[in-house]
Amino acid sequence: MIQGPNALERPSYWKEFVNKPDKKQSGYILGNEPPKLIQEAILHLCYELKDDAVALVDAIAPTDFILNSPIGKSDGQIYKNLYSAMIQGPNALERPSYWKEFVNKPVFGSKSKL
């Protein structure tokens, strides 16, 4: 079981936790509760960091490949990169399932329903 309220904040523990292939076998985690606690702690830390996310990315300066964000690329071409990402998505150029609803044209000579 993880000991202490600040167990995740200790860099040595975090390094060991991340580098061990099987955390349950190593004895760091026993039972079902610790993985939930770790997940909640990570989500809580993400919530605390969200306001500073852009500044952190700028400070760390990962490459565009690592960042993998169409609007965060360093070339400054936001709309071109966003359009490219949308076109390359799965089923981006396929018709939606409801396309026939918009194609049904009125028959000439029929009365309007208005």
The first five atom37 places (N, CA, C, CB, O) and aatype in JSON, in Angstrom:
{
  "aatype": [12, 9, 5, 7, 14, 2, 0, 10, 6, 1, 14, 15, 18, 17, 11, 6, 13, 19, 2, 11, 14, 3, 11, 11, 5, 15, 7, 18, 9, 10, 7, 2, 6, 14, 14, 11, 10, 9, 5, 6, 0, 9, 10, 8, 10, 4, 18, 6, 10, 11, 3, 3, 0, 19, 0, 10, 19, 3, 0, 9, 0, 14, 16, 3, 13, 9, 10, 2, 15, 14, 9, 7, 11, 15, 3, 7, 5, 9, 18, 11, 2, 10, 18, 15, 0, 12, 9, 5, 7, 14, 2, 0, 10, 6, 1, 14, 15, 18, 17, 11, 6, 13, 19, 2, 11, 14, 19, 13, 7, 15, 11, 15, 11, 10],
  "atom_mask": [
    [1, 1, 1, 1, 1],
    [1, 1, 1, 1, 1],
    [1, 1, 1, 1, 1],
    [1, 1, 1, 0, 1],
    [1, 1, 1, 1, 1],
    [1, 1, 1, 1, 1],
    [1, 1, 1, 1, 1],
    [1, 1, 1, 1, 1],
    [1, 1, 1, 1, 1],
    [1, 1, 1, 1, 1],
    [1, 1, 1, 1, 1],
    [1, 1, 1, 1, 1],
    [1, 1, 1, 1, 1],
    [1, 1, 1, 1, 1],
    [1, 1, 1, 1, 1],
    [1, 1, 1, 1, 1],
    [1, 1, 1, 1, 1],
    [1, 1, 1, 1, 1],
    [1, 1, 1, 1, 1],
    [1, 1, 1, 1, 1],
    [1, 1, 1, 1, 1],
    [1, 1, 1, 1, 1],
    [1, 1, 1, 1, 1],
    [1, 1, 1, 1, 1],
    [1, 1, 1, 1, 1],
    [1, 1, 1, 1, 1],
    [1, 1, 1, 0, 1],
    [1, 1, 1, 1, 1],
    [1, 1, 1, 1, 1],
    [1, 1, 1, 1, 1],
    [1, 1, 1, 0, 1],
    [1, 1, 1, 1, 1],
    [1, 1, 1, 1, 1],
    [1, 1, 1, 1, 1],
    [1, 1, 1, 1, 1],
    [1, 1, 1, 1, 1],
    [1, 1, 1, 1, 1],
    [1, 1, 1, 1, 1],
    [1, 1, 1, 1, 1],
    [1, 1, 1, 1, 1],
    [1, 1, 1, 1, 1],
    [1, 1, 1, 1, 1],
    [1, 1, 1, 1, 1],
    [1, 1, 1, 1, 1],
    [1, 1, 1, 1, 1],
    [1, 1, 1, 1, 1],
    [1, 1, 1, 1, 1],
    [1, 1, 1, 1, 1],
    [1, 1, 1, 1, 1],
    [1, 1, 1, 1, 1],
    [1, 1, 1, 1, 1],
    [1, 1, 1, 1, 1],
    [1, 1, 1, 1, 1],
    [1, 1, 1, 1, 1],
    [1, 1, 1, 1, 1],
    [1, 1, 1, 1, 1],
    [1, 1, 1, 1, 1],
    [1, 1, 1, 1, 1],
    [1, 1, 1, 1, 1],
    [1, 1, 1, 1, 1],
    [1, 1, 1, 1, 1],
    [1, 1, 1, 1, 1],
    [1, 1, 1, 1, 1],
    [1, 1, 1, 1, 1],
    [1, 1, 1, 1, 1],
    [1, 1, 1, 1, 1],
    [1, 1, 1, 1, 1],
    [1, 1, 1, 1, 1],
    [1, 1, 1, 1, 1],
    [1, 1, 1, 1, 1],
    [1, 1, 1, 1, 1],
    [1, 1, 1, 0, 1],
    [1, 1, 1, 1, 1],
    [1, 1, 1, 1, 1],
    [1, 1, 1, 1, 1],
    [1, 1, 1, 0, 1],
    [1, 1, 1, 1, 1],
    [1, 1, 1, 1, 1],
    [1, 1, 1, 1, 1],
    [1, 1, 1, 1, 1],
    [1, 1, 1, 1, 1],
    [1, 1, 1, 1, 1],
    [1, 1, 1, 1, 1],
    [1, 1, 1, 1, 1],
    [1, 1, 1, 1, 1],
    [1, 1, 1, 1, 1],
    [1, 1, 1, 1, 1],
    [1, 1, 1, 1, 1],
    [1, 1, 1, 0, 1],
    [1, 1, 1, 1, 1],
    [1, 1, 1, 1, 1],
    [1, 1, 1, 1, 1],
    [1, 1, 1, 1, 1],
    [1, 1, 1, 1, 1],
    [1, 1, 1, 1, 1],
    [1, 1, 1, 1, 1],
    [1, 1, 1, 1, 1],
    [1, 1, 1, 1, 1],
    [1, 1, 1, 1, 1],
    [1, 1, 1, 1, 1],
    [1, 1, 1, 1, 1],
    [1, 1, 1, 1, 1],
    [1, 1, 1, 1, 1],
    [1, 1, 1, 1, 1],
    [1, 1, 1, 1, 1],
    [1, 1, 1, 1, 1],
    [1, 1, 1, 1, 1],
    [1, 1, 1, 1, 1],
    [1, 1, 1, 0, 1],
    [1, 1, 1, 1, 1],
    [1, 1, 1, 1, 1],
    [1, 1, 1, 1, 1],
    [1, 1, 1, 1, 1],
    [1, 1, 1, 1, 1]
  ],
  "atom_positions": [
    [[0.84, -1.18, 0.0], [0.0, 0.0, 0.0], [0.88, 1.23, 0.0], [-0.96, 0.0, 1.21], [1.95, 1.23, 0.6]],
    [[0.45, 2.28, -0.67], [1.19, 3.53, -0.72], [1.08, 4.21, 0.63], [0.67, 4.44, -1.85], [-0.01, 4.36, 1.18]],
    [[2.22, 4.63, 1.17], [2.23, 5.24, 2.49], [2.36, 6.75, 2.39], [3.37, 4.67, 3.33], [3.09, 7.26, 1.55]],
    [[1.63, 7.46, 3.25], [1.78, 8.91, 3.36], [0.91, 9.67, 2.4], [0.0, 0.0, 0.0], [0.58, 9.16, 1.32]],
    [[0.51, 10.91, 2.76], [-0.38, 11.7, 1.91], [0.31, 12.23, 0.66], [-0.94, 12.84, 2.7], [-0.36, 12.5, -0.34]],
    [[1.63, 12.4, 0.69], [2.33, 12.98, -0.45], [3.16, 11.94, -1.19], [3.22, 14.12, 0.0], [4.21, 12.26, -1.75]],
    [[2.71, 10.71, -1.2], [3.5, 9.63, -1.81], [3.74, 9.86, -3.29], [2.8, 8.29, -1.61], [4.81, 9.52, -3.8]],
    [[2.76, 10.43, -4.0], [2.94, 10.66, -5.43], [3.83, 11.85, -5.72], [1.6, 10.86, -6.1], [4.34, 11.97, -6.84]],
    [[4.03, 12.72, -4.76], [4.85, 13.9, -4.99], [6.34, 13.6, -4.84], [4.43, 15.0, -4.05], [7.16, 14.42, -5.23]],
    [[6.7, 12.46, -4.28], [8.1, 12.11, -4.11], [8.67, 11.65, -5.45], [8.26, 11.0, -3.03], [8.23, 10.63, -5.98]],
    [[9.63, 12.37, -6.01], [10.18, 12.01, -7.32], [10.75, 10.6, -7.36], [11.25, 12.98, -7.72], [10.59, 9.91, -8.37]],
    [[11.42, 10.15, -6.3], [12.03, 8.82, -6.33], [10.94, 7.74, -6.43], [12.9, 8.6, -5.08], [11.11, 6.76, -7.15]],
    [[9.84, 7.91, -5.71], [8.75, 6.93, -5.79], [8.16, 6.94, -7.19], [7.65, 7.22, -4.74], [7.92, 5.88, -7.77]],
    [[7.92, 8.12, -7.73], [7.3, 8.22, -9.05], [8.18, 7.57, -10.1], [7.02, 9.68, -9.42], [7.69, 6.86, -10.98]],
    [[9.49, 7.81, -10.03], [10.41, 7.22, -10.99], [10.37, 5.7, -10.89], [11.84, 7.74, -10.76], [10.33, 5.01, -11.91]],
    [[10.38, 5.18, -9.68], [10.31, 3.73, -9.5], [8.98, 3.18, -10.01], [10.49, 3.37, -8.02], [8.95, 2.13, -10.66]],
    [[7.88, 3.89, -9.73], [6.55, 3.44, -10.14], [6.46, 3.37, -11.66], [5.46, 4.37, -9.59], [5.94, 2.4, -12.2]],
    [[6.95, 4.39, -12.34], [6.84, 4.45, -13.79], [7.75, 3.42, -14.45], [7.19, 5.85, -14.29], [7.39, 2.84, -15.47]],
    [[8.92, 3.18, -13.89], [9.9, 2.3, -14.53], [9.69, 0.82, -14.25], [11.26, 2.68, -14.11], [10.29, -0.01, -14.92]],
    [[8.86, 0.45, -13.28], [8.6, -0.95, -12.98], [7.55, -1.5, -13.95], [8.14, -1.13, -11.52], [6.49, -0.89, -14.1]],
    [[7.82, -2.62, -14.62], [6.84, -3.14, -15.58], [5.58, -3.67, -14.93], [7.47, -4.23, -16.39], [4.49, -3.51, -15.49]],
    [[5.68, -4.27, -13.77], [4.49, -4.82, -13.12], [4.47, -4.32, -11.68], [4.47, -6.38, -13.18], [5.17, -4.85, -10.82]],
    [[3.67, -3.3, -11.43], [3.64, -2.65, -10.13], [3.11, -3.57, -9.03], [2.79, -1.4, -10.2], [3.54, -3.48, -7.88]],
    [[2.19, -4.45, -9.38], [1.63, -5.35, -8.36], [2.66, -6.37, -7.91], [0.38, -6.06, -8.9], [2.72, -6.71, -6.73]],
    [[3.46, -6.87, -8.82], [4.48, -7.85, -8.46], [5.61, -7.22, -7.65], [5.04, -8.52, -9.7], [6.23, -7.9, -6.84]],
    [[5.88, -5.94, -7.86], [7.0, -5.3, -7.18], [6.68, -5.0, -5.72], [7.38, -4.03, -7.9], [7.59, -4.67, -4.95]],
    [[5.42, -5.1, -5.31], [5.06, -4.85, -3.92], [4.65, -3.43, -3.63], [0.0, 0.0, 0.0], [4.28, -3.12, -2.5]],
    [[4.71, -2.55, -4.62], [4.29, -1.17, -4.41], [2.78, -1.06, -4.26], [4.77, -0.29, -5.57], [2.28, -0.22, -3.51]],
    [[2.06, -1.92, -4.96], [0.61, -1.82, -4.97], [0.01, -3.16, -4.52], [0.08, -1.44, -6.39], [0.33, -4.22, -5.07]],
    [[-0.84, -3.1, -3.52], [-1.54, -4.28, -3.05], [-3.03, -3.97, -2.99], [-1.01, -4.75, -1.66], [-3.42, -2.96, -2.41]],
    [[-3.84, -4.81, -3.59], [-5.28, -4.61, -3.56], [-5.77, -3.77, -4.72], [0.0, 0.0, 0.0], [-5.01, -3.42, -5.62]],
    [[-7.08, -3.43, -4.69], [-7.69, -2.68, -5.78], [-7.76, -1.19, -5.52], [-9.07, -3.2, -6.04], [-7.94, -0.41, -6.46]],
    [[-7.62, -0.77, -4.29], [-7.77, 0.64, -3.97], [-6.61, 1.53, -4.45], [-7.91, 0.79, -2.49], [-6.88, 2.62, -4.96]],
    [[-5.34, 1.12, -4.33], [-4.24, 2.0, -4.75], [-4.3, 2.45, -6.21], [-2.95, 1.29, -4.53], [-4.04, 3.63, -6.47]],
    [[-4.63, 1.57, -7.19], [-4.73, 2.08, -8.56], [-5.77, 3.19, -8.7], [-5.06, 0.94, -9.51], [-5.57, 4.14, -9.45]],
    [[-6.89, 3.06, -7.97], [-7.91, 4.12, -8.0], [-7.36, 5.41, -7.41], [-9.17, 3.69, -7.24], [-7.6, 6.49, -7.93]],
    [[-6.62, 5.28, -6.3], [-6.04, 6.46, -5.66], [-5.03, 7.14, -6.58], [-5.36, 6.08, -4.34], [-4.98, 8.37, -6.65]],
    [[-4.24, 6.35, -7.26], [-3.25, 6.91, -8.19], [-3.95, 7.63, -9.33], [-2.33, 5.8, -8.74], [-3.56, 8.73, -9.71]],
    [[-4.98, 7.0, -9.89], [-5.71, 7.62, -10.99], [-6.36, 8.92, -10.53], [-6.77, 6.66, -11.53], [-6.31, 9.92, -11.25]],
    [[-6.96, 8.93, -9.36], [-7.59, 10.14, -8.84], [-6.55, 11.22, -8.58], [-8.35, 9.83, -7.54], [-6.8, 12.4, -8.84]],
    [[-5.37, 10.84, -8.08], [-4.31, 11.81, -7.82], [-3.82, 12.43, -9.13], [-3.14, 11.15, -7.08], [-3.58, 13.64, -9.19]],
    [[-3.66, 11.61, -10.16], [-3.22, 12.12, -11.47], [-4.27, 13.06, -12.04], [-2.95, 10.97, -12.45], [-3.92, 14.13, -12.56]],
    [[-5.54, 12.68, -11.96], [-6.61, 13.55, -12.47], [-6.67, 14.86, -11.69], [-7.97, 12.84, -12.4], [-6.9, 15.92, -12.27]],
    [[-6.45, 14.79, -10.38], [-6.45, 16.0, -9.55], [-5.27, 16.91, -9.95], [-6.36, 15.63, -8.06], [-5.44, 18.13, -10.05]],
    [[-4.11, 16.32, -10.16], [-2.95, 17.12, -10.58], [-3.17, 17.73, -11.96], [-1.68, 16.26, -10.57], [-2.77, 18.86, -12.21]],
    [[-3.8, 16.99, -12.87], [-4.11, 17.53, -14.19], [-5.07, 18.71, -14.07], [-4.73, 16.43, -15.1], [-4.92, 19.71, -14.77]],
    [[-6.05, 18.6, -13.18], [-7.0, 19.69, -12.96], [-6.27, 20.93, -12.46], [-8.1, 19.27, -11.95], [-6.57, 22.05, -12.88]],
    [[-5.31, 20.73, -11.55], [-4.56, 21.85, -11.02], [-3.65, 22.49, -12.07], [-3.74, 21.41, -9.82], [-3.4, 23.69, -12.02]],
    [[-3.17, 21.69, -13.02], [-2.23, 22.19, -14.03], [-2.91, 22.76, -15.27], [-1.31, 21.09, -14.43], [-2.25, 23.4, -16.08]],
    [[-4.21, 22.54, -15.43], [-4.87, 22.89, -16.69], [-4.77, 24.36, -17.04], [-6.3, 22.51, -16.62], [-4.68, 24.69, -18.22]],
    [[-4.78, 25.24, -16.05], [-4.69, 26.68, -16.35], [-3.3, 27.07, -16.85], [-5.03, 27.51, -15.11], [-3.15, 28.08, -17.54]],
    [[-2.3, 26.28, -16.52], [-0.93, 26.58, -16.91], [-0.44, 25.67, -18.03], [-0.01, 26.45, -15.72], [0.76, 25.62, -18.3]],
    [[-1.34, 24.95, -18.69], [-0.93, 23.96, -19.69], [-0.16, 24.59, -20.84], [-2.15, 23.23, -20.22], [0.86, 24.04, -21.26]],
    [[-0.62, 25.71, -21.36], [0.05, 26.34, -22.5], [1.44, 26.82, -22.09], [-0.78, 27.53, -23.04], [2.4, 26.63, -22.83]],
    [[1.55, 27.45, -20.92], [2.86, 27.91, -20.45], [3.81, 26.75, -20.22], [2.7, 28.73, -19.16], [5.0, 26.85, -20.51]],
    [[3.29, 25.63, -19.69], [4.14, 24.46, -19.47], [4.64, 23.87, -20.78], [3.36, 23.39, -18.68], [5.8, 23.48, -20.89]],
    [[3.76, 23.8, -21.77], [4.18, 23.29, -23.08], [5.22, 24.21, -23.69], [2.96, 23.14, -24.03], [6.19, 23.75, -24.27]],
    [[5.02, 25.52, -23.56], [6.01, 26.46, -24.08], [7.34, 26.32, -23.36], [5.5, 27.89, -23.96], [8.4, 26.43, -23.98]],
    [[7.3, 26.09, -22.06], [8.54, 25.96, -21.28], [9.27, 24.66, -21.6], [8.23, 26.03, -19.78], [10.49, 24.66, -21.73]],
    [[8.53, 23.57, -21.73], [9.14, 22.27, -22.01], [9.55, 22.19, -23.48], [8.17, 21.12, -21.66], [10.56, 21.56, -23.81]],
    [[8.77, 22.82, -24.35], [9.03, 22.9, -25.79], [9.21, 21.53, -26.45], [10.26, 23.73, -26.04], [10.25, 21.27, -27.06]],
    [[8.19, 20.65, -26.35], [8.31, 19.38, -27.07], [8.2, 19.62, -28.57], [7.22, 18.37, -26.61], [7.67, 20.64, -29.01]],
    [[8.7, 18.68, -29.35], [8.6, 18.82, -30.8], [7.15, 18.68, -31.24], [9.49, 17.77, -31.52], [6.31, 18.18, -30.49]],
    [[6.86, 19.13, -32.45], [5.5, 19.02, -32.99], [5.05, 17.57, -33.04], [5.42, 19.65, -34.38], [3.87, 17.27, -32.83]],
    [[5.97, 16.67, -33.34], [5.64, 15.24, -33.41], [5.19, 14.73, -32.04], [6.85, 14.43, -33.91], [4.21, 13.99, -31.95]],
    [[5.89, 15.12, -31.0], [5.54, 14.67, -29.64], [4.24, 15.32, -29.19], [6.68, 15.0, -28.66], [3.39, 14.64, -28.6]],
    [[4.08, 16.6, -29.45], [2.88, 17.32, -29.01], [1.63, 16.79, -29.72], [3.03, 18.83, -29.28], [0.58, 16.65, -29.11]],
    [[1.76, 16.49, -31.02], [0.68, 15.89, -31.81], [-0.61, 16.71, -31.71], [0.42, 14.46, -31.35], [-1.68, 16.16, -31.46]],
    [[-0.49, 18.01, -31.89], [-1.64, 18.9, -31.82], [-1.7, 19.75, -33.09], [-1.57, 19.8, -30.56], [-0.76, 20.49, -33.37]],
    [[-2.79, 19.66, -33.87], [-2.85, 20.44, -35.1], [-2.86, 21.95, -34.85], [-4.07, 20.05, -35.88], [-2.36, 22.7, -35.69]],
    [[-3.41, 22.4, -33.73], [-3.44, 23.84, -33.49], [-2.26, 24.32, -32.64], [-4.74, 24.22, -32.8], [-2.13, 25.51, -32.38]],
    [[-1.4, 23.4, -32.22], [-0.26, 23.78, -31.4], [1.07, 23.66, -32.12], [0.0, 0.0, 0.0], [2.12, 23.73, -31.48]],
    [[1.05, 23.49, -33.44], [2.3, 23.35, -34.18], [3.06, 24.67, -34.2], [2.02, 22.88, -35.62], [2.47, 25.75, -34.1]],
    [[4.36, 24.57, -34.33], [5.21, 25.76, -34.27], [5.24, 26.56, -35.56], [6.6, 25.36, -33.91], [5.79, 27.66, -35.58]],
    [[4.65, 26.04, -36.64], [4.69, 26.78, -37.91], [3.69, 27.92, -37.96], [4.44, 25.83, -39.06], [3.77, 28.76, -38.86]],
    [[2.74, 27.98, -37.03], [1.79, 29.09, -36.95], [0.63, 29.0, -37.92], [0.0, 0.0, 0.0], [-0.18, 29.93, -37.98]],
    [[0.51, 27.94, -38.67], [-0.58, 27.8, -39.65], [-1.71, 26.98, -39.04], [-0.07, 27.13, -40.95], [-1.91, 25.82, -39.38]],
    [[-2.43, 27.62, -38.13], [-3.46, 26.94, -37.35], [-4.54, 26.35, -38.23], [-4.08, 27.89, -36.34], [-4.85, 25.16, -38.12]],
    [[-5.13, 27.16, -39.12], [-6.27, 26.7, -39.91], [-5.88, 25.63, -40.92], [-6.91, 27.87, -40.63], [-6.62, 24.68, -41.14]],
    [[-4.72, 25.78, -41.53], [-4.25, 24.78, -42.49], [-4.02, 23.45, -41.77], [-2.95, 25.25, -43.19], [-4.41, 22.4, -42.28]],
    [[-3.39, 23.48, -40.6], [-3.12, 22.25, -39.85], [-4.41, 21.62, -39.32], [-2.18, 22.53, -38.68], [-4.54, 20.4, -39.33]],
    [[-5.35, 22.44, -38.87], [-6.62, 21.92, -38.38], [-7.42, 21.27, -39.51], [-7.44, 23.04, -37.72], [-7.99, 20.2, -39.33]],
    [[-7.46, 21.93, -40.68], [-8.15, 21.37, -41.84], [-7.52, 20.05, -42.25], [-8.13, 22.37, -43.01], [-8.22, 19.08, -42.55]],
    [[-6.19, 20.01, -42.27], [-5.48, 18.79, -42.65], [-5.8, 17.65, -41.69], [-3.97, 19.04, -42.69], [-6.0, 16.52, -42.11]],
    [[-5.84, 17.95, -40.4], [-6.15, 16.91, -39.4], [-7.59, 16.41, -39.57], [-5.95, 17.47, -37.97], [-7.85, 15.22, -39.42]],
    [[-8.52, 17.32, -39.88], [-9.92, 16.91, -40.07], [-10.07, 16.03, -41.3], [-10.83, 18.14, -40.18], [-10.81, 15.05, -41.26]],
    [[-9.39, 16.37, -42.38], [-9.5, 15.6, -43.62], [-8.89, 14.21, -43.46], [-8.82, 16.34, -44.78], [-9.37, 13.25, -44.07]],
    [[-7.85, 14.1, -42.65], [-7.17, 12.82, -42.48], [-7.84, 11.92, -41.45], [-5.74, 13.06, -42.08], [-7.4, 10.78, -41.26]],
    [[-8.88, 12.39, -40.8], [-9.58, 11.59, -39.79], [-10.33, 10.43, -40.42], [0.0, 0.0, 0.0], [-10.6, 10.43, -41.62]],
    [[-10.69, 9.43, -39.6], [-11.44, 8.28, -40.13], [-12.83, 8.71, -40.61], [-11.56, 7.19, -39.06], [-13.52, 9.47, -39.93]],
    [[-13.21, 8.22, -41.77], [-14.51, 8.5, -42.38], [-14.74, 9.99, -42.64], [-15.62, 7.98, -41.5], [-15.88, 10.43, -42.72]],
    [[-13.67, 10.76, -42.79], [-13.79, 12.2, -43.0], [-14.45, 12.53, -44.34], [-12.43, 12.85, -42.91], [-15.17, 13.52, -44.46]],
    [[-14.21, 11.71, -45.33], [-14.74, 11.98, -46.67], [-15.92, 11.09, -47.02], [-13.65, 11.82, -47.7], [-16.32, 11.03, -48.18]],
    [[-16.46, 10.39, -46.05], [-17.62, 9.53, -46.27], [-18.91, 10.32, -46.05], [-17.57, 8.31, -45.32], [-18.92, 11.33, -45.34]],
    [[-19.97, 9.86, -46.67], [-21.27, 10.48, -46.44], [-21.79, 10.1, -45.07], [-22.29, 10.06, -47.54], [-21.6, 8.97, -44.62]],
    [[-22.45, 11.03, -44.39], [-23.04, 10.67, -43.1], [-24.25, 9.77, -43.32], [-23.46, 11.95, -42.3], [-24.81, 9.73, -44.42]],
    [[-24.66, 9.06, -42.29], [-25.76, 8.1, -42.42], [-27.09, 8.78, -42.75], [-25.9, 7.31, -41.14], [-27.99, 8.14, -43.3]],
    [[-27.21, 10.05, -42.43], [-28.48, 10.77, -42.63], [-28.51, 11.58, -43.92], [-28.74, 11.69, -41.44], [-29.37, 12.45, -44.07]],
    [[-27.61, 11.34, -44.85], [-27.51, 12.17, -46.04], [-28.75, 12.14, -46.91], [-26.34, 11.74, -46.84], [-29.06, 13.14, -47.57]],
    [[-29.47, 11.02, -46.94], [-30.65, 10.92, -47.81], [-31.78, 11.83, -47.35], [-31.15, 9.49, -47.85], [-32.61, 12.25, -48.17]],
    [[-31.83, 12.14, -46.07], [-32.87, 13.04, -45.57], [-32.77, 14.43, -46.2], [-32.78, 13.16, -44.04], [-33.77, 15.12, -46.35]],
    [[-31.57, 14.83, -46.56], [-31.37, 16.16, -47.13], [-31.42, 16.16, -48.65], [-30.05, 16.72, -46.68], [-31.49, 17.23, -49.26]],
    [[-31.38, 14.98, -49.27], [-31.37, 14.89, -50.71], [-32.79, 14.74, -51.27], [-30.51, 13.73, -51.16], [-33.01, 15.05, -52.44]],
    [[-33.74, 14.27, -50.48], [-35.11, 14.08, -50.97], [-35.68, 15.42, -51.44], [-36.02, 13.48, -49.85], [-35.95, 16.32, -50.64]],
    [[-35.84, 15.52, -52.74], [-36.36, 16.75, -53.33], [-37.87, 16.62, -53.54], [-35.64, 17.06, -54.69], [-38.37, 15.52, -53.78]],
    [[-38.57, 17.72, -53.44], [-40.03, 17.63, -53.67], [-40.34, 17.29, -55.13], [-40.72, 18.96, -53.29], [-39.6, 17.67, -56.04]],
    [[-41.43, 16.58, -55.33], [-41.88, 16.21, -56.67], [-42.64, 17.38, -57.26], [-42.76, 14.94, -56.64], [-43.46, 18.0, -56.58]],
    [[-42.35, 17.69, -58.53], [-43.04, 18.81, -59.18], [-44.53, 18.51, -59.28], [-42.45, 19.08, -60.59], [-44.93, 17.39, -59.58]],
    [[-45.34, 19.5, -59.02], [-46.78, 19.36, -59.07], [-47.38, 18.99, -57.73], [0.0, 0.0, 0.0], [-48.6, 18.98, -57.61]],
    [[-46.59, 18.71, -56.74], [-47.16, 18.4, -55.42], [-47.45, 19.68, -54.68], [-46.21, 17.5, -54.6], [-46.82, 20.71, -54.93]],
    [[-48.39, 19.62, -53.77], [-48.78, 20.8, -53.0], [-47.85, 20.96, -51.81], [-50.25, 20.71, -52.54], [-47.37, 19.99, -51.23]],
    [[-47.64, 22.19, -51.47], [-46.79, 22.51, -50.33], [-47.51, 22.14, -49.05], [-46.4, 24.0, -50.32], [-48.74, 22.23, -48.98]],
    [[-46.77, 21.72, -48.02], [-47.37, 21.37, -46.74], [-47.53, 22.57, -45.85], [-46.54, 20.33, -46.05], [-47.99, 22.43, -44.71]],
    [[-47.17, 23.75, -46.33], [-47.3, 24.95, -45.49], [-48.68, 25.45, -45.45], [-46.42, 26.03, -45.98], [-48.95, 26.45, -44.79]]
  ]
}
